[in-house]
Amino acid sequence: MARALVEQLPDECLVYHSYPWLRADRDDRGSTTLREGEADFVVIVPTHGMLVIEVKGGVVAYDADTRGWYRQLPNGSRKAIQDPVEQARRNLHYLEKQILSLGYPGRSVLPFTYGYAVAFPDCEYKGPAPPGTEPVIILTARDLPLLDRRVTGILRQWSRVAEPPRLSPEDLVAVQRGISPVFQLLPVLFRQVEEQEERLVRMTDDQLRLLEFLKSHDQALIEGVAGSGKTLLARAQAQRFADAGKRTLFVCFNKALAQWLRSSLPAAYADRLVVHHFHGLCAEWCRKAGISFTPPKDNADEFWREQAPELLLQAIERSPAADRFDAVVVDEGQDFSSTWWVPLISINAGDEKGPLFIFYDPAQNLFGAEAGTLPILGAPFQLPTNCRNTRAIARTCSETIGRPIPTRGDAPEGQMVRYLDARGRDSQKAAVGQVLDEWIRVGSLPPSKVAVLCPFRQERSSLAGLSVINKYPLTADLKEWSRGDAVLFSTIRAFKGLEADAIVIIDVPAKPDPEQFPVADWYVAFSRAKHLLTVIRQ
């Protein structure tokens, strides 16, 4: 039967053999039962329509008294088989619903001729056709040499018009979509991120060597590219000092980073390891020493850069020597003004010879010549390998600063960085909502993995006045974000030193602007995203 169909039908015809189907049927009680079936042949003849053929090979018999169908076995006994006519009818109606659903959504009738037939390629028959069938739809051994004509003839009989309409190219696409729907296994975003994270959390050889290096040194400069693990290693070194009985100061530039570091430390370090951002350190020590610490409304930058470290130095001189620290660890050293190092050395009980580790990345210097001057502690130890970001994001960071940033050999490639253009506040807002929906609703990422970064505070951004976007709450509170209660909104500079699995950057120009949005800001912003990064440009 298969050979006759393939050899005799024109090349434009489609023949499906042993087409399986499974359908969920509901009974009167609302319960669902799965019903399965298999069409022996589904034949698509573009000039005439679709014919479903049920084939019963071998010696087949029909008992008119019981209306039962049987197969004659070699030993002379009979074996009951399913009614081939009913099988053909059931298979056809399943396919009819399937094609309407997937190929012609919204329609109730197929726009071409379709029907069914039964075939007994090893038999002939005599007498009247069984109830529920007609001789015209019964194929037997003598029909095999004429099968092409018999198929088209049967379809003419099923046609409601004089001549079956030809299937258009669109009809053929719709039929194939219904019969052979595209079954796609789409990777779920949150599992992609989880799998990538498992590969990124392993330490590099550089990091392992550095940890050994730190054991035998009291002072060191550690220079590393974004994503090389500087902050995690700085925290590990601070904990090591504390474990050795040293009262340790861990100081950074970014207030949000200090908050995160403080919350991530085990409670056992509460008395031995103090975490501050530099200006918070200045304010606290001045308060304890009784020194007024009031930033002016005007010229605040000069106060934070010049006067704050002077006031800190005064507070250190007034405070008991016992309040000083036995070791100091600095992260984000590239952002520290040259005037800040004097009080940081003075706050160390060992002064210039006291344990001091400084972690930094010159490419992340956001304050130009005002910062970046470091104490002389010997040649810096290099951390050249990015081990936080996917290759795609690390490559984007590399292109931004114009120099190569190596990645680990087993680092995941990740998704390409995506750039969207959205002019105006409404377009930016709509684009952000679309991205959040894709990541959170479709991709199942929790809000605690997603952050929106902007060069400006929210009140000056395209999301000004919004506490919710596309049903997703926004927050500037790191604790609320870490609990998964909301998506974080932060400025790029405030988020420096932190990271998120998925970041969308908004309200940025199409390319770096030396005045408004220089290369260092791009680099910092891009490197915060570990796995997914979308940039929405104005």
Secondary structure, DSSP 8 states (H G I E B T S, - for coil): -HHHHHHHS-TT-EEEEEEEEEEEEE-TTS-EEEEEEEEEEEEEETTTEEEEEEE--SSEEEETTTTEEEEE-TTS-EEEE--HHHHHHHHHHHHHHHHHHHHSTT-SS-SS-EEEEEEETT----SS--TT--GGGEEEGGGGGGHHHHHHHHHHHH-SSSS-----HHHHHHHHHHHS--------HHHHHHHHHHHHSS--HHHHHHHHHHHT-SEEEEEE-TTSSHHHHHHHHHHHHHHTT--EEEEES-HHHHHHHHHHS-GGGTTTEEEEEHHHHHHHHHHHHT------SSSHHHIIIIIHHHHHHHHHHHS-GGGSBSEEEESSGGGSBGGGHHHHHHTBTTGGGS-EEEEE-GGG-SSGGGB------SS-EEE--B-SS-HHHHHHHHHHHTS---B-TT-------EEEE--HHHHHHHHHHHHHIIIIIIT---GGGEEEEESS-GGGSTTTT-SEETTEEEES-HHHHHTTSSEEEEETTTTTT--EEEEEEEEE-SS-BTTTB-HHHHHHHHHTEEEEEEEEE-
